[in-house]
Amino acid sequence: MRMNVESNHLHKQQKVDAFLSALKLGDRVVTSGGIFGTITRLSEPSVQIQIADKVRIEVSRAAVVGYQGQEPVAGDSGQAS
């Protein structure tokens, strides 16, 4: 059972890593804090997101959990406690 849980965790982590690596300018995303916006700049540790006209914030790349209108790629849903 433990090996199955570890395998599931590894699979989820690989999926999150692939998602974060594939982020690009113009992607419409959601952060872990529930902020919706469009990516306007990318760097290794962070992304800049435009959340309103002339309003941009910089967040950790790891804070981006999914694309707008889709299920989150990153997150705790479905994990055993």
Number of C-alpha atoms within 10 A of each C-alpha: 6 7 8 9 12 11 12 13 13 12 12 17 15 12 14 20 14 12 16 19 11 9 18 14 13 13 16 19 21 21 21 14 9 11 13 19 22 21 21 17 15 15 9 9 9 15 23 19 27 19 15 11 6 6 9 16 13 14 14 13 18 15 18 27 21 23 19 16 9 9 10 18 19 20 16 10 8 6 10 6 4
